[in-house]
Every structure is written in C-alpha cells, then in structure tokens.
Amino acid sequence: MPGVSIHVVDVSRGVVAAGMRVALYKLAPERTLIAEGVLAVNGQLNASALGATMAIGEYEAVFHIAQWYREQSVALPTMPFLDVVYYRFGIDNPEQHYHLPFKCTPWGYSCFRGGA
C-alpha cells in the first residue's frame, strides 16, 4: 500500500493531537501542497491525496504545535519554544508506505518512519 500517513500524539499528556493543523508538501521541482487539514479524533491526517503513490523526492511535513497547545488551553510562554515544526524526509521507493509517527510536547518532538 503506497502513500504517506501522519499520526500525532502529545506524549506529555498521553492524548492524540486531534485538531492540530498539519500540511504535507513535495519540495521539488517546486514546493507543492499535497494535503493539509486538522487531525481527526484518532490523531491522523485524513486526506485522500495521502493514499496516492508518491514520487521519489524530498517532502516536508509541517506541524502547527504552539497553536494547537494554545487551543488545548496548555500554558505556553508568549514566545513558545516550539511554534511550527518543519520535518523534511525523503521517499526513495514509491511502492512503499511511509508512516510518520510524530510525538510531541511543548518542549520537544520526535518524528520517524514507522511501520504502519
């Protein structure tokens, strides 16, 4: 099953990040939006474009962390440590599925290629 899936969990509170704004772009030959929206109640970005076979190349996932934490009434400084996180990754085999589990707190994050 080709494509990309994105799943976000707030590990500081043990909840999925339902409602976080996320976007996915292909970067070359020019920055092109593939999908964007808010995460569903299961913490995933549900966009039909993510199920397509992705071309070989560099991609960028954009996570609006500070905005989401503020919407969740989590106290952040006026200048948050993390605001918008840009995560670049490469696709070298379009026939494979690329799962991006994104784990975050207001102070740090981890994103990697998962096995989904």
All heavy atoms as an XYZ file, in Angstrom:
897
protein
N       0.845     -1.176      0.000
C       0.000      0.000      0.000
C       0.894      1.244      0.000
O       1.563      1.529      0.985
C      -0.895     -0.025      1.245
C      -1.685      1.225      1.457
S      -2.811      1.120      2.846
C      -1.823      1.898      4.110
N       0.973      1.975     -1.088
C       1.810      3.175     -1.140
C       1.190      4.338     -0.372
O       0.102      4.222      0.194
C       1.873      3.478     -2.640
C       0.611      2.919     -3.182
C       0.298      1.706     -2.337
N       1.868      5.455     -0.372
C       1.340      6.661      0.248
C       2.061      7.042      1.520
O       3.102      6.486      1.874
N       1.471      8.028      2.201
C       2.015      8.566      3.441
C       0.891      8.632      4.463
O      -0.245      8.961      4.120
C       2.582      9.996      3.218
C       2.981     10.647      4.526
C       3.758      9.963      2.249
N       1.202      8.301      5.701
C       0.243      8.515      6.792
C       0.956      9.296      7.890
O       2.158      9.152      8.093
C      -0.317      7.197      7.329
O       0.712      6.323      7.739
N       0.191     10.155      8.565
C       0.720     11.006      9.628
C      -0.148     10.824     10.856
O      -1.378     10.930     10.770
C       0.741     12.484      9.190
C       1.678     12.673      7.988
C       1.143     13.391     10.349
C       1.625     14.053      7.357
N       0.487     10.529     11.990
C      -0.223     10.318     13.254
C       0.513     11.078     14.343
O       1.719     10.911     14.510
C      -0.274      8.826     13.583
C      -1.024      8.511     14.816
N      -0.423      7.992     15.938
C      -2.341      8.639     15.115
C      -1.338      7.807     16.874
N      -2.504      8.200     16.410
N      -0.211     11.936     15.089
C       0.435     12.797     16.083
C      -0.120     12.501     17.476
O      -1.339     12.437     17.669
C       0.231     14.291     15.751
C       0.927     15.170     16.782
C       0.741     14.601     14.343
N       0.803     12.344     18.440
C       0.446     12.109     19.838
C       1.174     13.122     20.715
O       2.378     13.334     20.555
C       0.818     10.674     20.279
C       0.551     10.465     21.769
C       0.070      9.647     19.448
N       0.426     13.738     21.617
C       1.004     14.603     22.649
C       1.423     13.677     23.786
O       0.592     13.235     24.574
C      -0.037     15.620     23.115
C       0.377     16.384     24.356
O       1.550     16.281     24.785
O      -0.483     17.086     24.923
N       2.701     13.368     23.855
C       3.178     12.422     24.866
C       3.261     13.041     26.255
O       3.347     12.319     27.246
C       4.528     11.780     24.465
C       4.348     10.899     23.234
C       5.604     12.819     24.242
N       3.197     14.364     26.353
C       3.229     14.999     27.676
C       1.920     14.790     28.429
O       1.891     14.809     29.655
C       3.530     16.497     27.563
O       2.461     17.191     26.954
N       0.827     14.583     27.676
C      -0.473     14.387     28.310
C      -1.104     13.051     27.940
O      -2.187     12.730     28.427
C      -1.412     15.539     27.941
C      -0.890     16.883     28.452
C      -1.789     18.055     28.114
N      -2.052     18.127     26.685
C      -3.245     18.449     26.158
N      -4.268     18.725     26.933
N      -3.393     18.500     24.861
N      -0.452     12.296     27.079
C      -0.953     10.985     26.706
C      -2.222     11.023     25.873
O      -3.093     10.167     26.028
N      -2.320     12.002     24.949
C      -3.504     12.123     24.101
C      -3.082     12.307     22.651
O      -1.997     12.827     22.372
C      -4.415     13.307     24.530
C      -4.937     13.100     25.946
C      -3.696     14.638     24.411
N      -3.951     11.902     21.739
C      -3.683     12.194     20.330
C      -3.941     13.683     20.105
O      -4.692     14.316     20.853
C      -4.548     11.333     19.383
C      -4.214      9.857     19.532
C      -6.020     11.590     19.585
N      -3.322     14.224     19.084
C      -3.389     15.669     18.832
C      -4.534     16.027     17.886
O      -4.353     16.745     16.903
C      -2.055     16.161     18.301
N      -5.724     15.535     18.191
C      -6.900     15.837     17.368
C      -7.064     17.353     17.267
O      -7.008     18.059     18.268
C      -8.140     15.203     17.982
N      -7.220     17.840     16.050
C      -7.398     19.264     15.825
C      -6.137     20.016     15.448
O      -6.208     21.179     15.057
N      -4.954     19.377     15.560
C      -3.714     20.063     15.163
C      -3.701     20.254     13.654
O      -4.045     19.354     12.901
C      -2.476     19.270     15.585
C      -1.167     19.967     15.214
S       0.311     18.993     15.587
C       0.394     19.182     17.365
N      -3.269     21.416     13.215
C      -3.146     21.698     11.789
C      -1.823     21.138     11.281
O      -0.756     21.393     11.852
C      -3.220     23.202     11.544
C      -3.349     23.560     10.080
C      -3.878     24.978      9.885
N      -3.129     25.972     10.620
C      -2.309     26.862     10.074
N      -2.122     26.886      8.777
N      -1.680     27.750     10.824
N      -1.910     20.374     10.185
C      -0.750     19.710      9.586
C      -0.853     19.844      8.069
O      -1.954     19.809      7.507
C      -0.710     18.213      9.981
C       0.420     17.479      9.280
C      -0.591     18.049     11.485
N       0.293     19.980      7.426
C       0.337     20.024      5.962
C       1.491     19.164      5.467
O       2.475     18.959      6.177
C       0.514     21.462      5.475
N       1.359     18.665      4.246
C       2.418     17.894      3.608
C       2.697     18.507      2.240
O       1.764     18.745      1.456
C       2.023     16.427      3.456
C       3.065     15.539      2.771
C       4.327     15.421      3.628
C       2.493     14.166      2.473
N       3.984     18.745      1.968
C       4.424     19.333      0.701
C       5.449     18.441      0.031
O       6.259     17.801      0.698
C       5.112     20.693      0.947
C       4.210     21.756      1.486
C       4.014     21.894      2.860
C       3.558     22.646      0.627
C       3.190     22.882      3.360
C       2.731     23.639      1.129
C       2.547     23.752      2.491
O       1.721     24.731      2.998
N       5.453     18.440     -1.292
C       6.571     17.910     -2.072
C       7.440     19.111     -2.379
O       6.930     20.182     -2.702
C       6.101     17.247     -3.362
C       7.272     16.697     -4.172
C       6.876     15.558     -5.029
C       8.011     14.896     -5.771
N       9.325     15.443     -5.775
N       8.766     18.977     -2.246
C       9.639     20.144     -2.323
C      10.233     20.443     -3.695
O      10.612     21.576     -3.961
C      10.750     20.024     -1.288
C      10.257     20.065      0.159
C      11.418     19.944      1.115
C       9.450     21.325      0.431
N      10.343     19.461     -4.570
C      10.963     19.736     -5.866
C      10.108     19.121     -6.975
O       9.458     18.105     -6.746
C      12.381     19.149     -5.902
N      10.049     19.726     -8.115
C      10.882     20.842     -8.554
C      10.488     22.185     -7.923
O      11.266     23.137     -7.958
C      10.673     20.884    -10.067
C       9.330     20.278    -10.283
C       9.149     19.267     -9.185
N       9.295     22.282     -7.352
C       8.894     23.468     -6.590
C       8.031     23.001     -5.419
O       7.466     21.910     -5.450
C       8.124     24.455     -7.459
C       6.874     23.849     -8.064
C       6.307     24.680     -9.202
O       7.087     25.231     -9.982
O       5.075     24.754     -9.290
N       7.962     23.797     -4.383
C       7.180     23.421     -3.192
C       5.702     23.364     -3.571
O       5.101     24.370     -3.955
C       7.415     24.446     -2.082
C       6.884     24.013     -0.733
C       7.351     24.999      0.323
N       7.147     24.502      1.663
C       6.218     24.977      2.486
N       5.421     25.954      2.107
N       6.105     24.474      3.694
N       5.137     22.146     -3.457
C       3.760     21.900     -3.876
C       2.983     21.254     -2.737
O       3.413     20.230     -2.197
C       3.734     20.950     -5.099
O       4.536     21.525     -6.139
C       2.330     20.719     -5.596
N       1.846     21.830     -2.398
C       0.996     21.275     -1.346
C       0.350     19.979     -1.821
O      -0.261     19.939     -2.890
C      -0.086     22.286     -0.956
C      -1.063     21.838      0.127
C      -0.351     21.657      1.464
C      -2.204     22.842      0.250
N       0.491     18.926     -1.008
C      -0.150     17.644     -1.305
C      -1.434     17.510     -0.500
O      -2.475     17.115     -1.020
C       0.796     16.473     -0.991
C       1.978     16.516     -1.945
C       0.072     15.141     -1.088
C       3.056     15.538     -1.610
N      -1.353     17.836      0.780
C      -2.526     17.706      1.659
C      -2.348     18.618      2.860
O      -1.226     18.847      3.315
C      -2.688     16.258      2.128
N      -3.463     19.106      3.390
C      -3.413     19.856      4.635
C      -4.780     19.773      5.288
O      -5.797     19.526      4.636
C      -2.955     21.295      4.423
C      -4.012     22.290      4.141
C      -3.457     23.706      4.021
O      -2.676     24.133      4.878
O      -3.832     24.370      3.047
N      -4.774     19.948      6.596
C      -6.019     19.916      7.344
C      -5.728     19.789      8.815
O      -4.582     19.942      9.256
N      -6.779     19.513      9.572
C      -6.615     19.277     11.003
C      -6.731     17.781     11.252
O      -7.437     17.068     10.542
C      -7.633     20.077     11.852
C      -7.415     21.569     11.692
C      -9.050     19.690     11.507
N      -6.012     17.322     12.256
C      -6.004     15.898     12.574
C      -7.369     15.465     13.100
O      -8.023     16.190     13.859
C      -4.926     15.591     13.604
C      -3.495     15.941     13.181
C      -2.529     15.644     14.314
C      -3.098     15.207     11.916
N      -7.767     14.272     12.722
C      -9.044     13.701     13.142
C      -8.979     13.260     14.607
O      -7.928     13.326     15.248
C      -9.383     12.511     12.244
N     -10.087     12.775     15.131
C     -10.161     12.360     16.533
C      -9.187     11.231     16.856
O      -8.854     11.023     18.019
C     -11.595     11.975     16.952
C     -12.525     13.170     16.856
C     -12.125     10.826     16.123
N      -8.707     10.515     15.846
C      -7.726      9.452     16.082
C      -6.286      9.959     15.950
O      -5.346      9.179     16.005
C      -7.969      8.273     15.134
C      -7.775      8.639     13.672
O      -7.483      9.785     13.332
N      -7.953      7.669     12.793
N      -6.118     11.283     15.745
C      -4.784     11.860     15.645
C      -4.142     11.738     14.280
O      -2.961     12.020     14.128
N      -4.918     11.335     13.275
C      -4.356     11.167     11.938
C      -4.859     12.232     10.976
O      -5.970     12.738     11.128
C      -4.703      9.787     11.388
C      -4.030      8.656     12.157
C      -4.262      7.313     11.504
O      -5.341      7.034     10.991
N      -3.239      6.480     11.518
N      -4.021     12.535      9.993
C      -4.427     13.436      8.924
C      -5.147     12.597      7.879
O      -4.539     11.738      7.235
C      -3.198     14.136      8.323
C      -3.487     15.126      7.198
C      -4.421     16.239      7.673
C      -2.189     15.708      6.665
N      -6.433     12.833      7.741
C      -7.244     12.084      6.781
C      -7.408     12.921      5.517
O      -8.184     13.871      5.502
C      -8.612     11.752      7.375
C      -8.512     10.803      8.544
O      -7.615      9.975      8.614
N      -9.426     10.929      9.488
N      -6.660     12.573      4.503
C      -6.739     13.254      3.213
C      -6.519     12.212      2.133
O      -5.533     11.471      2.182
C      -5.694     14.359      3.119
N      -7.430     12.160      1.177
C      -7.330     11.124      0.146
C      -6.019     11.209     -0.633
O      -5.491     10.188     -1.076
C      -8.520     11.204     -0.805
O      -8.571     12.479     -1.415
N      -5.453     12.398     -0.771
C      -4.193     12.560     -1.515
C      -3.050     11.784     -0.874
O      -2.084     11.424     -1.546
C      -3.831     14.035     -1.615
N      -3.138     11.503      0.416
C      -2.063     10.784      1.102
C      -2.000      9.310      0.696
O      -0.990      8.662      0.905
C      -2.220     10.900      2.615
C      -2.089     12.312      3.184
C      -2.318     12.296      4.689
C      -0.741     12.911      2.841
N      -3.060      8.788      0.127
C      -3.081      7.396     -0.300
C      -2.498      7.178     -1.687
O      -2.356      6.038     -2.130
N      -2.150      8.245     -2.351
C      -1.596      8.135     -3.699
C      -0.149      7.649     -3.660
O       0.530      7.757     -2.637
C      -1.656      9.496     -4.394
N       0.308      7.127     -4.769
C       1.712      6.771     -4.905
C       2.516      8.063     -5.002
O       2.259      8.899     -5.870
C       1.934      5.907     -6.160
O       1.145      4.714     -6.023
C       3.394      5.534     -6.331
N       3.457      8.242     -4.096
C       4.264      9.465     -4.060
C       5.488      9.300     -4.943
O       6.080      8.227     -5.007
C       4.717      9.766     -2.625
C       3.597      9.926     -1.635
S       2.655     11.421     -1.932
C       1.260     11.139     -0.852
N       5.861     10.360     -5.606
C       7.057     10.337     -6.456
C       8.312     10.321     -5.590
O       8.305     10.773     -4.441
C       7.073     11.572     -7.360
N       9.380      9.785     -6.134
C      10.674      9.842     -5.460
C      11.032     11.311     -5.258
O      10.842     12.134     -6.162
C      11.758      9.137     -6.303
C      11.477      7.630     -6.351
C      13.149      9.421     -5.752
C      12.359      6.866     -7.312
N      11.511     11.638     -4.074
C      11.919     13.013     -3.836
C      11.857     13.406     -2.380
O      11.623     12.571     -1.492
N      12.058     14.707     -2.137
C      12.069     15.265     -0.785
C      10.703     15.869     -0.480
O      10.108     16.555     -1.312
C      13.164     16.328     -0.658
C      13.366     16.791      0.760
C      14.532     17.763      0.889
O      14.994     18.318     -0.118
O      14.970     17.973      2.032
N      10.249     15.628      0.762
C       8.944     16.088      1.227
C       9.124     16.838      2.542
O      10.139     16.703      3.215
C       8.003     14.895      1.426
C       7.619     14.240      0.118
C       8.490     13.367     -0.532
C       6.403     14.510     -0.482
C       8.158     12.786     -1.746
C       6.053     13.925     -1.694
C       6.935     13.068     -2.316
O       6.597     12.505     -3.520
N       8.091     17.596      2.894
C       8.123     18.347      4.144
C       6.751     18.278      4.801
O       5.743     18.642      4.195
C       8.489     19.799      3.859
C       8.574     20.679      5.079
C       9.005     22.077      4.708
O       8.191     22.811      4.094
O      10.157     22.425      5.019
N       6.733     17.795      6.040
C       5.519     17.811      6.854
C       5.620     19.009      7.789
O       6.684     19.262      8.366
C       5.386     16.520      7.643
N       4.530     19.751      7.934
C       4.514     20.971      8.738
C       3.482     20.795      9.857
O       2.302     20.548      9.581
C       4.165     22.196      7.874
C       4.168     23.464      8.714
C       5.125     22.315      6.695
N       3.951     20.928     11.101
C       3.111     20.720     12.284
C       2.974     22.037     13.053
O       3.978     22.623     13.460
C       3.744     19.661     13.201
C       3.948     18.342     12.536
C       5.122     18.072     11.837
C       2.981     17.358     12.597
C       5.330     16.842     11.216
C       3.177     16.122     11.975
C       4.348     15.863     11.283
N       1.751     22.497     13.277
C       1.486     23.761     13.979
C       1.281     23.461     15.464
O       0.150     23.396     15.965
C       0.283     24.457     13.354
C       0.550     24.878     11.947
N       0.995     26.130     11.626
C       0.490     24.184     10.784
C       1.179     26.207     10.321
N       0.876     25.033      9.785
N       2.395     23.304     16.158
C       2.382     22.824     17.540
C       1.864     23.868     18.529
O       0.949     23.590     19.304
C       3.794     22.351     17.939
C       4.165     21.114     17.121
C       3.864     22.030     19.425
C       5.547     20.601     17.400
N       2.439     25.051     18.548
C       2.051     26.051     19.551
C       0.577     26.421     19.429
O      -0.131     26.530     20.441
C       2.926     27.294     19.443
N       0.113     26.609     18.213
C      -1.300     26.945     18.004
C      -2.193     25.871     18.626
O      -3.169     26.178     19.310
C      -1.596     27.076     16.508
C      -3.065     27.286     16.202
C      -3.352     27.205     14.702
O      -2.479     26.959     13.875
N      -4.603     27.410     14.354
N      -1.845     24.609     18.402
C      -2.663     23.516     18.926
C      -2.637     23.488     20.455
O      -3.677     23.345     21.092
C      -2.197     22.163     18.363
C      -3.028     21.043     18.869
C      -4.293     20.714     18.461
C      -2.686     20.117     19.895
N      -4.754     19.631     19.174
C      -3.784     19.247     20.064
C      -1.564     19.938     20.682
C      -3.776     18.212     20.986
C      -1.561     18.902     21.596
C      -2.662     18.063     21.741
N      -1.457     23.629     21.055
C      -1.386     23.625     22.516
C      -2.188     24.788     23.107
O      -2.872     24.616     24.115
C       0.065     23.658     23.010
C       0.689     22.281     23.059
C       1.711     21.933     22.200
C       0.238     21.333     23.968
C       2.280     20.661     22.240
C       0.793     20.054     24.016
C       1.807     19.732     23.144
O       2.355     18.463     23.196
N      -2.122     25.933     22.481
C      -2.924     27.063     22.985
C      -4.414     26.759     22.888
O      -5.190     27.072     23.790
C      -2.576     28.337     22.229
C      -1.233     28.895     22.651
C      -0.986     30.294     22.103
N       0.263     30.811     22.623
C       1.368     30.971     21.926
N       1.393     30.671     20.642
N       2.460     31.452     22.501
N      -4.837     26.126     21.786
C      -6.250     25.749     21.638
C      -6.670     24.713     22.679
O      -7.855     24.607     23.005
C      -6.503     25.218     20.227
C      -6.415     26.293     19.162
C      -6.386     25.755     17.748
O      -6.318     24.514     17.550
O      -6.415     26.592     16.807
N      -5.699     23.962     23.201
C      -5.977     22.966     24.239
C      -5.857     23.560     25.642
O      -5.897     22.829     26.630
C      -5.003     21.787     24.106
C      -5.005     21.111     22.754
C      -6.374     20.614     22.373
O      -6.987     19.843     23.105
N      -6.881     21.053     21.237
N      -5.672     24.870     25.720
C      -5.522     25.595     26.998
C      -4.281     25.166     27.776
O      -4.269     25.200     29.013
C      -6.777     25.444     27.864
O      -7.891     25.990     27.195
N      -3.243     24.767     27.063
C      -1.964     24.462     27.687
C      -1.176     25.768     27.757
O      -1.024     26.461     26.747
C      -1.186     23.395     26.880
C       0.219     23.209     27.435
C      -1.944     22.075     26.872
N      -0.715     26.107     28.947
C       0.016     27.360     29.141
C       1.357     27.309     28.415
O       2.151     26.400     28.638
C       0.229     27.616     30.632
N       1.580     28.293     27.566
C       2.843     28.433     26.851
C       3.366     29.842     27.076
O       2.587     30.777     27.271
C       2.646     28.237     25.339
C       2.203     26.881     24.835
C       2.043     26.926     23.316
C       3.169     25.796     25.230
N       4.689     30.024     27.021
C       5.210     31.383     27.088
C       4.757     32.188     25.866
O       4.369     31.606     24.841
C       6.726     31.193     27.083
C       6.990     29.765     26.826
C       5.713     29.008     26.891
N       4.842     33.504     25.969
C       4.472     34.358     24.843
C       5.248     33.958     23.590
O       4.689     33.881     22.502
C       4.744     35.833     25.183
O       4.003     36.151     26.361
C       4.331     36.747     24.056
N       6.527     33.690     23.756
C       7.348     33.171     22.662
C       7.548     31.687     22.931
O       8.390     31.303     23.742
C       8.709     33.889     22.601
C       9.649     33.341     21.540
S       8.996     33.307     19.868
C       8.725     35.028     19.535
N       6.756     30.810     22.285
C       6.865     29.381     22.588
C       8.209     28.811     22.138
O       8.807     29.303     21.179
C       5.720     28.759     21.794
C       5.493     29.708     20.669
C       5.813     31.079     21.209
N       8.645     27.783     22.838
C       9.875     27.099     22.454
C       9.714     26.490     21.064
O      10.582     26.615     20.211
C      10.227     26.033     23.489
C      11.506     25.311     23.173
C      12.723     25.972     23.270
C      11.501     23.990     22.775
C      13.912     25.315     22.962
C      12.679     23.327     22.473
C      13.883     23.994     22.571
N       8.610     25.805     20.827
C       8.280     25.258     19.510
C       7.015     25.941     19.015
O       6.013     25.971     19.722
C       8.031     23.748     19.582
C       9.205     22.877     19.979
C       8.753     21.435     20.137
C      10.324     22.972     18.960
N       7.054     26.449     17.811
C       5.868     27.057     17.222
C       5.399     26.176     16.071
O       4.521     25.351     16.229
C       6.182     28.479     16.765
C       4.947     29.235     16.301
O       3.833     28.672     16.360
O       5.086     30.386     15.865
N       6.037     26.324     14.927
C       5.740     25.482     13.772
C       6.977     24.626     13.512
O       8.085     25.143     13.420
C       5.412     26.335     12.529
C       5.140     25.448     11.326
C       4.218     27.248     12.810
N       6.769     23.321     13.411
C       7.877     22.390     13.158
C       7.803     21.911     11.712
O       6.746     21.467     11.250
C       7.819     21.182     14.124
C       8.813     20.109     13.710
C       8.067     21.634     15.549
N       8.943     22.019     11.026
C       9.071     21.569      9.645
C       9.928     20.306      9.660
O      11.067     20.342     10.122
C       9.749     22.646      8.799
C       8.960     23.927      8.740
C       9.083     24.887      9.752
C       8.086     24.173      7.697
C       8.356     26.064      9.705
C       7.360     25.347      7.641
C       7.493     26.289      8.651
O       6.772     27.446      8.609
N       9.361     19.203      9.158
C      10.076     17.930      9.174
C      10.276     17.472      7.731
O       9.314     17.159      7.031
C       9.283     16.884      9.970
C       9.991     15.568     10.067
C      11.050     15.396     10.940
C       9.619     14.499      9.263
C      11.719     14.184     11.027
C      10.282     13.286      9.344
C      11.329     13.135     10.218
O      11.995     11.945     10.289
N      11.533     17.443      7.286
C      11.840     17.018      5.919
C      12.265     15.559      5.898
O      13.022     15.107      6.747
C      12.939     17.893      5.337
C      12.446     19.290      5.065
C      13.436     20.079      4.277
N      12.818     21.345      3.894
C      13.405     22.237      3.129
N      14.616     22.002      2.660
N      12.783     23.352      2.822
N      11.775     14.860      4.890
C      12.108     13.446      4.730
C      12.092     13.104      3.245
O      11.536     13.841      2.431
C      11.136     12.554      5.516
C       9.705     12.607      5.017
C       9.214     11.627      4.171
C       8.855     13.641      5.389
C       7.907     11.671      3.706
C       7.545     13.695      4.939
C       7.071     12.714      4.089
N      12.703     11.979      2.918
C      12.784     11.559      1.524
C      12.023     10.285      1.263
O      11.903      9.421      2.131
N      11.501     10.182      0.063
C      10.857      8.954     -0.415
C      11.716      8.431     -1.553
O      11.963      9.147     -2.525
C       9.410      9.224     -0.873
C       8.549      9.538      0.355
C       8.866      8.041     -1.675
C       7.095      9.804      0.066
N      12.196      7.201     -1.384
C      13.021      6.618     -2.438
C      12.358      5.422     -3.107
O      12.846      4.942     -4.116
C      14.399      6.235     -1.901
C      14.369      5.046     -0.964
O      13.294      4.729     -0.423
O      15.430      4.438     -0.751
N      11.251      4.932     -2.537
C      10.544      3.797     -3.131
C       9.047      4.102     -3.137
O       8.366      3.916     -2.136
C      10.827      2.517     -2.352
C      10.214      1.299     -3.012
O       9.289      1.400     -3.816
N      10.721      0.127     -2.663
N       8.513      4.562     -4.251
C       7.108      4.964     -4.315
C       6.116      3.838     -4.021
O       4.968      4.112     -3.676
C       6.941      5.451     -5.757
C       8.312      5.791     -6.214
C       9.221      4.837     -5.491
N       6.550      2.590     -4.132
C       5.635      1.471     -3.886
C       5.467      1.168     -2.401
O       4.587      0.411     -2.008
C       6.128      0.225     -4.623
C       6.160      0.408     -6.131
C       4.825      0.885     -6.706
O       3.774      0.325     -6.335
O       4.841      1.835     -7.517
N       6.327      1.745     -1.561
C       6.231      1.523     -0.116
C       5.348      2.565      0.538
O       5.118      3.644     -0.013
C       7.622      1.547      0.521
C       8.487      0.386      0.115
C       9.820      0.407      0.840
O      10.145      1.337      1.570
N      10.609     -0.625      0.631
N       4.890      2.231      1.743
C       4.117      3.175      2.545
C       5.060      3.854      3.530
O       5.908      3.199      4.144
C       3.007      2.446      3.311
C       2.142      3.374      4.095
N       1.111      4.070      3.511
C       2.170      3.756      5.388
C       0.536      4.832      4.425
N       1.165      4.657      5.574
N       4.914      5.155      3.687
C       5.737      5.933      4.605
C       4.845      6.461      5.722
O       4.022      7.355      5.496
C       6.427      7.084      3.861
C       7.527      6.585      2.954
C       7.236      5.952      1.752
C       8.856      6.706      3.320
C       8.242      5.467      0.933
C       9.874      6.226      2.509
C       9.559      5.600      1.317
O      10.556      5.110      0.513
N       4.995      5.868      6.910
C       4.211      6.275      8.070
C       5.056      7.191      8.936
O       6.201      6.865      9.258
C       3.760      5.054      8.880
C       2.959      5.408     10.084
N       1.764      6.090      9.998
C       3.176      5.195     11.399
C       1.285      6.273     11.225
N       2.123      5.749     12.090
N       4.514      8.373      9.293
C       5.238      9.341     10.112
C       4.562      9.472     11.476
O       3.621     10.247     11.627
C       5.256     10.720      9.434
C       5.874     10.810      8.054
C       5.790     12.235      7.543
C       7.294     10.313      8.059
N       5.015      8.718     12.472
C       4.529      8.935     13.833
C       5.254     10.164     14.404
O       6.477     10.207     14.429
C       4.928      7.678     14.585
C       5.508      6.751     13.572
C       5.870      7.556     12.379
N       4.492     11.152     14.815
C       5.050     12.396     15.353
C       4.648     12.466     16.813
O       3.463     12.465     17.137
C       4.489     13.584     14.566
C       5.116     14.903     14.905
C       6.281     15.327     14.291
C       4.516     15.748     15.823
C       6.847     16.565     14.582
C       5.064     16.983     16.124
C       6.230     17.396     15.510
N       5.627     12.486     17.698
C       5.392     12.565     19.150
C       5.855     13.935     19.610
O       6.961     14.355     19.268
C       6.173     11.480     19.909
C       6.081     10.082     19.323
C       4.689      9.563     19.276
C       4.682      8.147     18.716
N       3.375      7.700     18.329
N       5.025     14.636     20.389
C       5.422     15.982     20.766
C       5.023     16.340     22.193
O       4.178     15.684     22.811
C       4.834     17.006     19.797
S       3.034     17.085     19.770
N       5.692     17.374     22.676
C       5.368     18.074     23.912
C       5.554     19.553     23.550
O       6.022     19.860     22.456
C       6.320     17.707     25.074
O       7.575     18.359     24.868
C       6.532     16.205     25.194
N       5.229     20.480     24.447
C       5.517     21.877     24.132
C       7.025     22.163     24.036
O       7.418     23.221     23.572
C       4.904     22.644     25.308
C       3.837     21.747     25.838
C       4.388     20.359     25.661
N       7.853     21.204     24.447
C       9.300     21.442     24.569
C      10.162     20.541     23.685
O      11.384     20.672     23.672
C       9.723     21.275     26.026
C       8.799     22.044     26.906
C       7.815     21.536     27.716
C       8.697     23.454     27.026
N       7.123     22.545     28.333
C       7.650     23.748     27.932
C       9.392     24.522     26.463
C       7.285     25.038     28.268
C       9.023     25.811     26.807
C       7.991     26.049     27.702
N       9.543     19.626     22.950
C      10.334     18.741     22.108
C       9.446     17.880     21.230
O       8.230     17.827     21.409
N      10.074     17.198     20.289
C       9.315     16.320     19.388
C      10.229     15.229     18.835
O      11.454     15.336     18.884
C       8.681     17.105     18.250
C       9.661     17.704     17.273
C      10.077     17.007     16.145
C      10.206     18.968     17.495
C      10.995     17.558     15.262
C      11.113     19.521     16.618
C      11.497     18.812     15.496
O      12.410     19.356     14.628
N       9.590     14.204     18.310
C      10.280     13.123     17.631
C       9.424     12.714     16.445
O       8.203     12.591     16.573
C      10.461     11.938     18.584
O      10.959     10.817     17.889
N      10.037     12.546     15.312
C       9.333     12.077     14.120
C      10.235     11.070     13.430
O      11.445     11.284     13.335
C       8.985     13.231     13.183
S       7.829     12.771     11.884
N       9.668      9.974     13.004
C      10.470      8.919     12.405
C       9.610      8.142     11.421
O       8.398      8.344     11.357
C      11.044      7.990     13.488
C       9.990      7.465     14.450
C       9.373      6.250     14.242
C       9.619      8.211     15.572
C       8.407      5.767     15.119
C       8.659      7.740     16.452
C       8.054      6.522     16.221
N      10.222      7.254     10.670
C       9.455      6.399      9.771
C       8.999      5.187     10.558
O       9.787      4.369     11.004
C      10.290      5.963      8.561
C       9.438      5.143      7.612
C      10.134      4.781      6.348
N       9.220      3.972      5.539
C       9.586      3.309      4.490
N      10.830      3.367      4.059
N       8.711      2.584      3.815
N       7.711      5.077     10.706
C       7.125      3.966     11.445
C       6.808      2.794     10.546
O       7.050      2.826      9.329
N       6.212      1.791     11.121
C       5.949      0.558     10.393
C       4.535      0.372      9.907
O       4.192     -0.691      9.463
N       3.685      1.394      9.987
C       2.278      1.223      9.582
C       2.153      1.132      8.091
O       2.962      1.586      7.336
C       1.432      2.360     10.118
